[in-house]
């Protein structure tokens, strides 16, 4: 049983690490977009460089939860 739990712990830790990296990347992107806008960059050019639509840029990027996202532990 311990081997299976180690796999769960390792997968959970890997997921947490990726979530932290995503948060940092999203913050870096937001800061870069803000700086470009302050510098007078064309909004359409910012959209293109960010590879996001204007709608996506106007809302915080959120990770979609997989269907049945809530795990039930017994």
PyMOL commands that set and color helices and strands:
alter all, ss='L'
color gray80, all
select helices_A, chain A and resi 2-38+43-50+54-58
alter helices_A, ss='H'
color red, helices_A
deselect
rebuild
show_as cartoon
